[in-house]
Amino acid sequence: MSPAPSLSAEQKAHFLRHGFIHLHQCFSRESSEAFAANLWTRLGMSPTDKSTWHTERINMPSHNSVLISEFAPIAWSAICELVGGADRISDATKVWKDSFIVNLGRDGQGEVAFRDLDGWHVDGDFFHHFLDSPEQALLVIPIFSDIRPGGGGTAICTDGIGVVARHLFENPKGVTPWMYARGTPESTGPDRLAFFSSIVQNRELASDASFHEITGEVGDVYLLHPLMVHSATKNATRVPRVITNPPVALKEPFIFDRDRQGEFSLVERKTLCELGHPEGLNGWKVENERDGFVPRRIKIQEEMKERERERLEREGIQVA
């Protein structure tokens, strides 16, 4: 059952215009500290000794999880409202895991202009993408450390939503997570994210006003359209930045050919507006099988998880 709607008219309008909303104080600092209690042990680093910070950015694997509805009920209510109700959400993604993303920065590192960042992408590196893909129905960023400007907060480009949506609309047979034709192998070179870089570097496609930096306090949560183009940034402050990036998946694909616009979810409405078809896509459908895509990241995180487990066990900390 879905919780009571909680988004204001202003928040819904902001999502339909910009593709994201910033929710404040969704969970307490105490809850955050408890959930991240073993973070530094898992990293094998000291929070007070920067000489141990051997890696600038770390995407950690998970060991534990919490129900969103209990840990952050405000965020859960908003998530349900954006995607069209709790009954549409896959049970496996009704939890947040402790797969923290830590940005520690490097000494002498300054900020980099948004357009010059080299990590622009959309989430979902584990499946072939279609316009209506259910695997990544919302981009969620819970904040577990205070993030100030220049402190490594995620950069987003709101104009990118429409460009990606149009590309997917024009490719009903599906594309790779990097927006190339199906069958294209995963590249490790600079061309891997070329599609997204071409968006942010083109001022006709992405205006200066469309770039934003994720900042906030512990307990804040950002909810963003699944096609939001975003990138990691440089942490010039060297104050540890800790977030997670839990996916929200649907049980069934998004529906873009409903009879009445009033039945579209807010995410579906935003996609349709970007395509210039707020009334819906009559008869639109995918033209290929939906299947997964196994990225290099999976193997890397499995190896990291085993090393973390060993560190925790040496400290006498039980792991799930």
VEXDREN-2710 file (C-alpha; in Angstrom, 1 decimal):
% VEXDREN-2710
k/r/px/py/pz
1/MET/0.0/0.0/0.0
2/SER/1.3/3.5/-0.9
3/PRO/1.8/6.0/1.9
4/ALA/-0.1/9.3/1.8
5/PRO/1.0/11.7/-0.9
6/SER/3.5/14.3/0.6
7/LEU/4.8/16.3/-2.4
8/SER/3.6/19.9/-2.5
9/ALA/2.3/21.5/-5.8
10/GLU/5.6/23.4/-5.9
11/GLN/7.7/20.3/-5.6
12/LYS/5.8/18.5/-8.3
13/ALA/6.1/21.5/-10.6
14/HIS/9.8/21.7/-9.9
15/PHE/10.2/18.0/-10.9
16/LEU/8.2/18.5/-14.1
17/ARG/10.3/21.5/-15.0
18/HIS/13.8/20.5/-13.8
19/GLY/13.6/16.7/-13.3
20/PHE/14.6/16.6/-9.7
21/ILE/13.6/17.6/-6.2
22/HIS/15.6/18.1/-3.0
23/LEU/14.0/16.7/0.2
24/HIS/15.3/17.9/3.6
25/GLN/15.7/16.0/6.8
26/CYS/14.4/12.6/5.6
27/PHE/16.5/10.7/8.3
28/SER/18.4/11.8/11.4
29/ARG/22.1/12.1/12.0
30/GLU/21.9/9.4/14.6
31/SER/20.3/7.0/12.0
32/SER/23.0/8.0/9.5
33/GLU/25.8/7.4/12.0
34/ALA/24.5/4.0/13.0
35/PHE/24.1/2.9/9.3
36/ALA/27.6/4.0/8.4
37/ALA/29.2/3.0/11.7
38/ASN/31.7/0.6/10.1
39/LEU/32.5/2.7/7.0
40/TRP/36.2/3.5/7.9
41/THR/36.9/-0.1/9.0
42/ARG/35.5/-1.3/5.7
43/LEU/37.7/1.1/3.8
44/GLY/40.8/0.2/5.7
45/MET/41.4/3.9/6.3
46/SER/41.5/6.3/9.2
47/PRO/39.1/9.3/9.2
48/THR/41.7/11.4/11.0
49/ASP/44.8/10.4/9.0
50/LYS/44.7/11.6/5.3
51/SER/47.9/9.6/4.6
52/THR/45.7/6.5/4.6
53/TRP/43.3/7.9/2.0
54/HIS/44.9/6.0/-0.8
55/THR/41.9/6.3/-3.2
56/GLU/40.1/9.4/-4.3
57/ARG/36.7/7.9/-4.9
58/ILE/35.3/4.6/-3.8
59/ASN/32.1/2.8/-4.8
60/MET/31.7/0.4/-1.9
61/PRO/29.8/-2.9/-2.0
62/SER/27.0/-3.6/0.5
63/HIS/26.6/-5.8/3.6
64/ASN/23.4/-4.5/5.2
65/SER/20.1/-2.9/4.2
66/VAL/17.2/-0.9/5.7
67/LEU/13.6/-0.5/4.7
68/ILE/13.2/2.9/3.1
69/SER/9.7/3.2/4.6
70/GLU/11.2/2.9/8.1
71/PHE/14.5/4.6/7.7
72/ALA/13.3/7.6/5.6
73/PRO/9.5/7.6/5.4
74/ILE/9.4/11.1/3.9
75/ALA/11.6/10.0/1.0
76/TRP/9.6/6.8/0.6
77/SER/6.4/8.7/0.3
78/ALA/7.9/11.0/-2.4
79/ILE/9.4/8.0/-4.3
80/CYS/6.0/6.3/-4.4
81/GLU/4.4/9.5/-5.6
82/LEU/6.9/10.1/-8.4
83/VAL/6.7/6.6/-9.9
84/GLY/3.0/6.0/-9.5
85/GLY/2.6/4.1/-6.3
86/ALA/4.3/1.6/-4.0
87/ASP/2.6/-1.3/-5.8
88/ARG/4.6/-0.5/-9.0
89/ILE/8.0/-0.8/-7.1
90/SER/10.0/-4.0/-7.1
91/ASP/10.3/-5.5/-3.6
92/ALA/14.1/-5.8/-4.1
93/THR/14.4/-2.0/-4.3
94/LYS/12.3/-1.1/-1.4
95/VAL/15.5/-1.0/0.7
96/TRP/18.6/1.1/0.9
97/LYS/21.9/-0.7/1.2
98/ASP/25.2/0.4/2.8
99/SER/26.9/0.6/-0.6
100/PHE/28.4/4.0/0.2
101/ILE/30.0/6.2/-2.4
102/VAL/32.9/8.0/-0.8
103/ASN/34.7/11.0/-2.4
104/LEU/37.8/12.0/-0.4
105/GLY/39.5/14.2/-3.0
106/ARG/43.2/14.7/-3.4
107/ASP/45.7/17.3/-2.1
108/GLY/46.2/20.2/-4.4
109/GLN/43.1/19.5/-6.3
110/GLY/40.9/22.3/-7.4
111/GLU/37.4/22.4/-8.8
112/VAL/36.7/21.5/-12.4
113/ALA/34.2/23.3/-14.6
114/PHE/31.0/21.2/-15.1
115/ARG/31.5/20.8/-18.8
116/ASP/35.0/19.6/-18.4
117/LEU/34.2/16.7/-16.0
118/ASP/34.9/13.3/-17.6
119/GLY/32.3/11.1/-15.8
120/TRP/29.0/12.2/-17.3
121/HIS/26.6/9.2/-17.7
122/VAL/23.1/8.0/-16.8
123/ASP/22.7/5.2/-14.3
124/GLY/21.9/1.6/-15.1
125/ASP/25.1/-0.2/-16.3
126/PHE/23.5/-3.6/-15.9
127/PHE/20.8/-3.7/-18.6
128/HIS/20.1/-2.7/-22.2
129/HIS/18.2/0.6/-22.2
130/PHE/14.8/1.3/-23.6
131/LEU/12.7/4.4/-23.2
132/ASP/10.4/2.5/-20.8
133/SER/13.0/0.4/-19.0
134/PRO/11.8/-0.5/-15.5
135/GLU/15.2/-1.4/-14.0
136/GLN/16.2/2.2/-13.2
137/ALA/12.9/4.1/-12.5
138/LEU/14.4/6.9/-10.4
139/LEU/17.8/8.2/-9.5
140/VAL/18.1/8.5/-5.7
141/ILE/20.9/10.2/-3.7
142/PRO/20.6/10.0/0.1
143/ILE/23.2/12.2/1.8
144/PHE/25.3/10.7/4.7
145/SER/27.7/13.7/5.1
146/ASP/27.2/17.4/4.9
147/ILE/28.1/18.5/1.4
148/ARG/29.2/22.1/0.7
149/PRO/29.9/23.7/-2.7
150/GLY/33.1/22.3/-4.1
151/GLY/32.9/19.3/-1.7
152/GLY/32.5/16.6/-4.2
153/GLY/28.7/16.7/-4.7
154/THR/27.3/15.1/-7.8
155/ALA/26.9/17.3/-10.8
156/ILE/23.7/17.1/-12.8
157/CYS/22.6/18.4/-16.2
158/THR/18.9/18.8/-16.4
159/ASP/18.9/19.5/-20.2
160/GLY/20.3/16.1/-20.7
161/ILE/17.1/14.3/-19.8
162/GLY/15.4/15.3/-23.1
163/VAL/18.4/14.4/-25.2
164/VAL/18.7/10.9/-23.8
165/ALA/14.9/10.4/-23.9
166/ARG/14.8/11.3/-27.6
167/HIS/17.8/9.0/-28.3
168/LEU/15.9/6.1/-26.6
169/PHE/12.7/7.0/-28.4
170/GLU/14.5/6.8/-31.7
171/ASN/16.1/3.4/-30.8
172/PRO/13.2/1.1/-29.9
173/LYS/15.5/-1.9/-30.3
174/GLY/17.4/-0.8/-27.3
175/VAL/21.0/0.4/-26.6
176/THR/23.9/-0.3/-24.3
177/PRO/24.2/1.5/-21.0
178/TRP/26.5/3.9/-22.8
179/MET/23.9/4.6/-25.5
180/TYR/25.6/2.6/-28.3
181/ALA/23.9/0.0/-30.5
182/ARG/23.3/-3.3/-29.0
183/GLY/26.2/-5.7/-29.4
184/THR/28.8/-2.9/-28.9
185/PRO/31.4/-4.2/-26.4
186/GLU/32.0/-2.3/-23.2
187/SER/34.9/0.1/-23.8
188/THR/37.5/1.1/-21.3
189/GLY/38.8/4.0/-23.3
190/PRO/37.8/7.7/-23.4
191/ASP/35.0/6.9/-26.0
192/ARG/33.1/4.9/-23.3
193/LEU/31.1/8.0/-22.2
194/ALA/31.4/10.0/-25.4
195/PHE/27.6/10.2/-26.0
196/PHE/27.1/12.0/-22.7
197/SER/30.1/14.2/-23.0
198/SER/28.8/15.3/-26.4
199/ILE/25.7/16.6/-24.6
200/VAL/27.3/18.6/-21.8
201/GLN/29.9/20.1/-24.1
202/ASN/27.3/21.4/-26.6
203/ARG/25.9/24.7/-25.5
204/GLU/22.9/24.3/-27.9
205/LEU/21.9/21.0/-26.1
206/ALA/22.9/22.0/-22.5
207/SER/22.6/25.5/-21.3
208/ASP/24.7/26.9/-18.4
209/ALA/21.5/27.1/-16.3
210/SER/20.9/23.4/-16.6
211/PHE/24.0/22.5/-14.5
212/HIS/23.6/22.0/-10.8
213/GLU/25.7/20.7/-7.9
214/ILE/24.2/18.3/-5.3
215/THR/24.8/19.9/-1.9
216/GLY/23.0/19.4/1.4
217/GLU/23.1/18.1/4.9
218/VAL/23.0/14.7/6.5
219/GLY/19.5/13.3/6.0
220/ASP/18.7/15.1/2.8
221/VAL/17.6/13.1/-0.2
222/TYR/17.6/14.0/-3.9
223/LEU/15.1/12.3/-6.2
224/LEU/16.0/12.7/-9.9
225/HIS/14.5/11.5/-13.2
226/PRO/16.1/8.2/-14.3
227/LEU/17.5/9.8/-17.5
228/MET/19.3/12.6/-15.6
229/VAL/22.8/13.0/-16.9
230/HIS/25.2/13.3/-14.0
231/SER/28.9/13.0/-13.0
232/ALA/31.1/12.8/-10.0
233/THR/33.0/16.0/-9.2
234/LYS/36.3/16.8/-7.6
235/ASN/36.3/17.2/-3.8
236/ALA/38.4/20.4/-3.4
237/THR/37.6/20.6/0.4
238/ARG/38.9/17.1/1.3
239/VAL/36.0/16.8/3.7
240/PRO/34.8/13.2/3.2
241/ARG/31.7/13.2/1.1
242/VAL/29.4/10.1/1.7
243/ILE/26.3/9.3/-0.3
244/THR/24.6/6.2/-1.7
245/ASN/22.9/5.8/-5.0
246/PRO/20.2/3.1/-4.6
247/PRO/18.1/2.2/-7.6
248/VAL/14.3/2.2/-7.7
249/ALA/13.1/-0.5/-10.1
250/LEU/9.5/-1.1/-11.3
251/LYS/7.9/-4.5/-11.5
252/GLU/6.8/-3.6/-15.1
253/PRO/8.0/-1.1/-17.6
254/PHE/6.8/2.6/-17.7
255/ILE/3.7/3.1/-19.7
256/PHE/3.6/5.9/-22.2
257/ASP/0.4/5.1/-24.2
258/ARG/-2.2/5.6/-21.5
259/ASP/-5.6/6.9/-22.6
260/ARG/-5.6/9.9/-20.2
261/GLN/-2.7/12.0/-19.1
262/GLY/-4.0/12.1/-15.6
263/GLU/-3.0/8.4/-15.2
264/PHE/0.7/9.0/-16.0
265/SER/3.1/9.1/-13.1
266/LEU/5.2/12.2/-12.6
267/VAL/8.3/10.4/-14.0
268/GLU/6.3/9.4/-17.1
269/ARG/4.9/12.9/-17.5
270/LYS/8.4/14.4/-17.4
271/THR/9.6/12.0/-20.1
272/LEU/6.7/12.7/-22.3
273/CYS/7.0/16.4/-21.9
274/GLU/10.7/16.2/-22.9
275/LEU/9.6/14.3/-26.0
276/GLY/7.0/16.9/-26.9
277/HIS/4.2/14.4/-26.5
278/PRO/2.5/15.2/-23.1
279/GLU/-0.6/13.4/-24.3
280/GLY/1.3/10.1/-24.6
281/LEU/2.8/7.9/-27.3
282/ASN/0.0/6.1/-29.0
283/GLY/1.0/2.6/-29.9
284/TRP/4.7/3.0/-28.9
285/LYS/6.5/-0.2/-28.0
286/VAL/9.9/-1.7/-27.8
287/GLU/11.2/-3.8/-30.7
288/ASN/13.6/-6.2/-29.0
289/GLU/14.0/-8.4/-25.9
290/ARG/14.8/-6.9/-22.6
291/ASP/18.0/-8.4/-21.1
292/GLY/20.8/-7.7/-18.7
293/PHE/24.3/-6.4/-19.2
294/VAL/27.1/-7.5/-17.0
295/PRO/29.5/-4.6/-16.4
296/ARG/33.1/-4.8/-15.1
297/ARG/31.9/-3.0/-12.0
298/ILE/30.3/-6.2/-10.7
299/LYS/33.5/-8.2/-10.5
300/ILE/35.4/-5.3/-8.9
301/GLN/32.8/-4.8/-6.2
302/GLU/32.7/-8.6/-5.4
303/GLU/36.5/-8.4/-4.8
304/MET/36.1/-5.3/-2.7
305/LYS/33.4/-6.9/-0.6
306/GLU/35.6/-9.8/0.3
307/ARG/38.4/-7.5/1.4
308/GLU/35.9/-5.5/3.5
309/ARG/34.5/-8.7/5.1
310/GLU/38.1/-9.6/6.2
311/ARG/38.7/-6.2/7.8
312/LEU/35.4/-6.4/9.7
313/GLU/36.0/-9.9/10.9
314/ARG/39.5/-8.9/12.2
315/GLU/37.7/-6.2/14.3
316/GLY/35.3/-8.7/15.6
317/ILE/32.4/-7.1/13.7
318/GLN/29.6/-9.5/12.5
319/VAL/28.6/-9.2/8.9
320/ALA/25.3/-10.2/7.4
END
